Amino acid sequence: NSRNFSNSREFELRIKRIGDILFSLLLILSSLPLIIIASIFIWINDKGPLLYKQNREGIFRKQIKIIKLRTMITNAEKNGVQWAGQNDSRITTIGRILRKWRIDELPQLLSVLKGDMSLIGPRPERPVLEMELIKKIDNYSLRHTIKPGLSGWAQVNYHYVASFDDVINKLSYDLYYIKNQSI
């Protein structure tokens, strides 16, 4: 029922934005030592780049760029875009730890400060995968009615997406959040 999906609650959106800014600043300052330590371990692990930049789709399918701590081998997608599985051989040793505790996501706080993302919302997906999912899954594009989040209802309550069926299940969590979100 798409009439329940509304972006018109301006006062709540402004309060959420203020909260996003304040909590992001607090989280960046408090997690900076952890990010530095993780970066050192990434470099020791394989001497490769520390950060990984990726294009994603934000609100109204606007292209955004996110930054993450690198958790996979260099050139992990040389054979094309693919979902990361739970026992994915492309994930480095330190990457498994960073992903388990979601430490790799912390640099995305900069995207929250910039206004491309919110702290809470559907996780942004890569444009290549988005196009396929929008074609194949009814109401998938409703995820784009709010800003994507650093974390969200689906990310907390569901596991890493590794298949098409997982995407459908995760979408139900995202739509539940969008419909029921509040301050």
Steps between C-alpha positions, in 0.01 A plus 500: 500500500722780370289787635651425842848572364538872540795730521285799597557506877733795479537572872593139576744493209673814630527355851637177352758699299615689810529167684695352208750786512545499878528121536728474195741754644496318833553161332780628276688649793454197724576241230801675343753297704324179394505606134872577524577164661288316242680687220837391636386135503363528145836634381695232689272229356582564133655846456203600281277808513334572835175641366257382238277741310182384337210660313160436653145623449352739753168675544303524175773282339754785517855369457710528816854387579568313821832425666566185699802340657618238249410147612563309177806420297608764250305467171240277665248569225726459198252238375202732545266621773382231739346469844731413785418164653551402861812293425615710205862419412558862391467627858834545677573370849477846655200569275302221668552663838418848373180375333392298803508813716399734210814706555551519121186715478626780728649722225147532360431738787654760268215432253254553784661836585493596133127425487513217246405246765325478835607297800189281461337394176521236227861418411597653166567254220727513197335639184580190293313279745225759557395500134452123504317499832259776396411301187447174688345600834171685537523813716879478525534866399303606812831463686603824330229712662729572797873548542700179523647421838828401655292239678136408490224269609596242236870512582442451871235230465622313191832354387727597210317472171646219293215408264196631317267346762695683771442829317123441498497421871722797581270727296209409729704625797591822315139570406388429856747762625400756236133461583547512878793740544472772760723724704 
